[in-house]
Amino acid sequence: MNSPQLPTVRADALPDDARPVDVREPDEWAAGRAPGAIHLPMSEITGRVHELPEGQDPLYVICRSGGRSARVAGYLVSLGYPAVNVDGGMQAWAGAGKPLVNDGPGAPEII
């Protein structure tokens, strides 16, 4: 369950052209992601926080199901970023019929 102080949004409430900050690992990213997403793996976020887009308010943080993104969003909020956790993550995004892209042949999938 998310902390009451952490802003959250349901994946189906995001516009199709949202540019979420995807904190999944490279293999998950390559298999399927939101078009236009920004890839900053959770394991690298502290060293790459300067790569977050400026002027994007809020920063929608997404992972596979919402757990990792909640931790990253909480960290970013503590640094003063306008981060919002995407509840349900990429599984909910795909389940809502939102667009997906991938790096390989075949249909994108959420792993």
BAFI-3210 file (N, C-alpha, C; in Angstrom, 3 decimals, decimal comma, padded with zeros to 6 digits):
// residues 111
n [1|2|3|4|5|6|7|8|9|10|11|12|13|14|15|16|17|18|19|20|21|22|23|24|25|26|27|28|29|30|31|32|33|34|35|36|37|38|39|40|41|42|43|44|45|46|47|48|49|50|51|52|53|54|55|56|57|58|59|60|61|62|63|64|65|66|67|68|69|70|71|72|73|74|75|76|77|78|79|80|81|82|83|84|85|86|87|88|89|90|91|92|93|94|95|96|97|98|99|100|101|102|103|104|105|106|107|108|109|110|111]
n.u [000,841|000,514|002,134|000,231|001,124|002,369|001,927|-000,267|-001,343|-003,685|-002,864|-004,582|-005,563|-003,699|-002,632|-002,367|-000,072|001,676|004,865|006,279|008,614|010,458|011,423|012,307|014,385|016,926|016,243|013,507|012,585|013,354|011,648|009,029|007,403|006,111|005,489|007,805|008,659|010,953|013,980|015,241|016,742|015,895|018,083|020,030|019,212|020,023|022,516|021,828|019,884|020,012|019,360|016,659|013,763|013,437|010,903|008,787|005,881|003,517|006,149|005,689|006,194|007,053|006,906|006,979|004,743|004,196|005,505|008,405|008,453|007,012|008,808|010,921|009,556|008,887|011,470|012,239|010,326|011,167|013,433|012,395|011,220|008,420|007,112|005,055|003,596|002,820|000,169|-000,153|001,517|003,329|001,936|-000,727|-000,908|-000,651|-002,860|-004,896|-005,015|-003,282|-000,768|002,130|005,627|008,577|011,974|012,523|011,820|008,441|005,515|005,216|005,746|005,000|007,283]
n.v [-001,182|002,241|005,104|007,616|010,213|010,141|011,127|009,607|008,139|006,568|004,298|004,251|006,782|008,459|010,544|009,308|010,267|010,723|011,072|008,937|008,343|005,643|003,186|000,601|-002,325|-002,760|-005,042|-005,324|-002,853|-002,980|-004,987|-003,979|-000,859|002,437|004,636|007,250|007,278|007,838|006,413|005,526|003,496|002,102|001,235|003,008|005,564|007,487|008,392|009,466|011,355|013,954|013,790|013,893|015,183|018,683|020,959|019,262|018,564|016,880|014,486|011,439|008,427|005,144|001,544|-002,012|-002,945|-001,071|-000,969|-000,544|001,920|003,468|003,662|005,055|007,389|008,418|008,990|010,951|012,932|013,620|014,989|017,211|017,086|017,042|014,403|011,614|008,562|005,903|004,014|000,552|000,336|-000,597|-002,892|-002,196|-000,066|-001,365|-003,051|-001,214|-000,731|001,080|002,579|000,659|000,136|-001,570|-002,963|-005,044|-007,717|-008,826|-008,592|-005,980|-006,616|-006,866|-007,605]
n.w [000,000|-000,752|000,679|002,367|001,896|-000,513|-003,758|-006,075|-009,173|-011,282|-013,897|-016,099|-016,071|-017,099|-019,807|-023,203|-024,405|-022,348|-020,744|-019,051|-016,346|-016,452|-014,316|-014,475|-015,087|-017,715|-019,416|-019,009|-019,923|-022,651|-023,559|-023,474|-023,362|-022,543|-025,247|-025,780|-023,166|-020,443|-019,622|-016,622|-014,701|-011,504|-009,997|-010,755|-010,214|-008,246|-009,136|-011,554|-011,378|-012,223|-014,876|-015,172|-016,790|-017,202|-016,241|-016,609|-015,217|-013,541|-012,682|-013,847|-012,403|-013,150|-012,970|-013,136|-011,615|-009,640|-007,182|-007,072|-008,358|-006,554|-004,447|-005,705|-006,513|-003,997|-003,052|-004,936|-004,409|-001,855|-002,536|-003,631|-006,130|-008,427|-008,226|-009,081|-008,311|-010,508|-010,135|-010,203|-012,354|-015,384|-016,020|-015,493|-017,280|-019,800|-019,516|-019,647|-022,283|-023,380|-025,535|-026,557|-027,064|-028,290|-028,305|-029,974|-032,360|-032,904|-030,762|-028,304|-024,805|-021,303|-018,945]
ca.u [000,000|001,313|002,048|-000,766|001,781|002,914|000,907|-000,395|-002,326|-003,915|-002,304|-005,601|-005,872|-002,643|-002,840|-001,574|001,223|002,470|006,259|006,643|009,981|010,396|012,543|012,572|015,710|017,031|015,522|012,082|012,420|013,467|010,524|007,811|007,358|005,276|006,204|008,248|009,084|012,339|014,491|016,195|016,555|015,933|019,430|020,913|018,522|020,748|023,587|021,330|018,731|020,180|018,836|015,201|013,389|013,041|009,654|007,725|005,203|004,353|006,965|005,005|007,201|006,392|007,689|006,122|003,460|003,998|006,307|009,679|008,181|006,602|010,039|011,630|008,764|009,087|012,815|012,238|009,543|012,017|014,399|011,669|010,674|006,974|006,959|003,787|003,691|001,767|-000,372|-000,356|002,657|003,182|000,891|-001,989|-000,837|-000,987|-004,212|-005,816|-004,968|-002,430|000,228|003,404|006,674|009,674|013,213|012,781|010,732|007,293|004,702|005,734|005,167|005,463|007,890]
ca.v [000,000|003,454|006,073|008,639|011,437|009,970|011,285|008,495|008,261|005,300|004,277|004,570|008,211|009,209|010,703|008,378|010,865|010,971|010,616|008,474|007,976|004,199|002,819|-000,835|-002,707|-002,705|-006,099|-004,998|-001,696|-003,412|-005,861|-003,205|000,393|003,503|005,474|008,520|007,147|008,162|005,254|005,747|002,352|002,372|000,989|004,100|006,846|008,493|008,954|010,023|012,215|015,181|013,548|014,049|016,320|019,911|021,534|018,256|018,564|016,070|013,402|010,169|007,384|003,872|000,314|-003,105|-003,026|000,091|-001,008|000,167|003,318|004,160|003,978|006,112|008,618|008,938|009,570|012,190|013,920|014,089|015,922|018,378|016,889|016,827|013,016|010,931|007,136|005,344|002,845|-000,572|000,296|-000,935|-003,898|-001,457|000,694|-002,299|-003,515|-000,142|-000,611|002,201|002,134|000,077|-000,079|-002,397|-002,906|-006,226|-008,215|-009,316|-007,626|-005,579|-007,297|-006,402|-008,739]
ca.w [000,000|-000,851|001,756|002,037|001,454|-001,856|-004,798|-007,007|-010,244|-011,967|-015,253|-017,102|-015,999|-017,779|-021,252|-024,010|-024,746|-021,139|-020,830|-017,716|-015,998|-016,277|-013,455|-014,598|-015,567|-019,172|-020,126|-018,926|-020,808|-024,041|-023,905|-023,693|-022,600|-023,083|-026,213|-025,222|-021,772|-020,109|-018,894|-015,535|-013,810|-010,071|-009,496|-011,182|-010,073|-007,455|-009,951|-012,815|-011,106|-013,019|-016,220|-015,197|-017,637|-016,520|-016,695|-016,715|-013,926|-012,662|-013,214|-013,617|-012,208|-013,431|-013,028|-013,617|-010,905|-008,772|-005,957|-007,235|-008,698|-005,324|-003,704|-006,430|-006,424|-002,644|-003,013|-005,716|-003,656|-000,750|-003,129|-004,115|-007,475|-008,447|-008,664|-008,832|-008,604|-011,353|-009,460|-011,116|-013,258|-016,798|-016,161|-015,583|-018,534|-020,878|-019,278|-020,041|-023,737|-023,787|-026,517|-026,139|-028,055|-027,776|-029,071|-030,780|-033,211|-032,162|-030,027|-026,996|-023,655|-020,001|-018,225]
c.u [000,887|001,106|001,032|-000,145|002,283|001,806|000,919|-001,459|-002,492|-003,391|-003,338|-006,016|-004,807|-002,999|-001,940|-000,202|002,047|003,875|006,714|008,136|009,921|011,635|012,846|013,972|015,725|016,272|014,017|011,736|012,402|012,243|009,241|007,732|006,386|006,086|006,591|008,699|010,570|012,853|015,564|016,012|016,706|017,347|020,408|020,371|019,338|021,864|023,110|020,155|018,801|019,643|017,312|014,845|012,965|011,728|008,543|007,096|003,802|005,229|006,240|006,054|006,501|007,396|006,758|004,752|003,204|004,828|007,610|009,448|007,726|007,833|010,802|010,866|008,915|010,440|012,839|011,443|010,388|013,085|013,718|011,114|009,166|006,629|005,619|003,980|002,522|001,342|-000,655|000,706|002,330|002,157|-000,466|-002,042|-001,273|-002,429|-005,272|-005,821|-004,150|-001,318|001,513|004,340|007,730|010,892|013,400|011,649|009,596|006,590|005,360|005,023|005,745|005,976|008,276]
c.v [001,245|004,344|007,148|009,953|011,351|010,139|010,090|008,818|006,879|005,394|004,672|006,037|009,072|009,405|009,740|008,935|011,239|010,416|010,135|008,215|006,507|003,750|001,311|-001,078|-002,783|-003,796|-005,851|-003,866|-002,136|-004,228|-005,079|-002,011|001,360|004,296|006,812|008,454|007,470|007,015|005,660|004,604|002,731|002,236|002,113|005,484|007,879|009,151|009,645|010,982|013,522|015,030|013,676|015,278|017,525|020,403|020,525|018,115|018,017|015,088|012,106|009,073|006,028|002,722|-000,786|-003,074|-001,889|000,118|-000,232|001,640|004,108|004,558|005,115|007,425|009,237|009,605|010,905|013,289|014,482|015,071|017,170|018,260|016,644|015,421|012,442|009,462|006,703|004,012|001,738|-000,699|-000,035|-002,045|-003,213|-000,635|-000,199|-002,788|-002,495|000,066|000,562|001,701|001,626|000,001|-000,981|-002,273|-004,075|-006,587|-008,719|-008,205|-007,250|-006,359|-006,725|-007,629|-008,308]
c.w [000,000|000,360|001,396|001,555|000,021|-002,888|-005,740|-008,051|-010,867|-013,392|-016,286|-017,085|-016,691|-019,248|-022,017|-024,346|-023,512|-021,343|-019,460|-017,571|-015,592|-015,512|-013,480|-015,155|-017,096|-019,926|-020,113|-019,890|-022,271|-024,480|-024,190|-022,775|-023,258|-024,108|-025,551|-023,778|-021,637|-019,241|-017,903|-014,534|-012,333|-009,517|-009,838|-010,849|-009,301|-008,268|-011,218|-012,626|-011,906|-014,447|-016,302|-016,027|-016,799|-017,095|-016,899|-015,339|-014,118|-013,429|-012,858|-013,549|-012,293|-013,389|-013,520|-012,951|-009,928|-007,514|-006,052|-007,522|-007,480|-004,517|-004,375|-006,340|-005,035|-002,492|-003,747|-005,018|-002,516|-001,236|-003,695|-005,520|-007,400|-008,945|-008,213|-009,205|-009,476|-010,745|-010,474|-012,182|-014,707|-017,017|-016,311|-016,867|-019,699|-020,747|-019,669|-021,558|-024,233|-024,700|-025,881|-027,332|-027,434|-028,683|-030,017|-031,693|-032,330|-031,399|-028,704|-025,885|-022,377|-019,252|-016,825]
res [m|n|s|p|q|l|p|t|v|r|a|d|a|l|p|d|d|a|r|p|v|d|v|r|e|p|d|e|w|a|a|g|r|a|p|g|a|i|h|l|p|m|s|e|i|t|g|r|v|h|e|l|p|e|g|q|d|p|l|y|v|i|c|r|s|g|g|r|s|a|r|v|a|g|y|l|v|s|l|g|y|p|a|v|n|v|d|g|g|m|q|a|w|a|g|a|g|k|p|l|v|n|d|g|p|g|a|p|e|i|i]
***
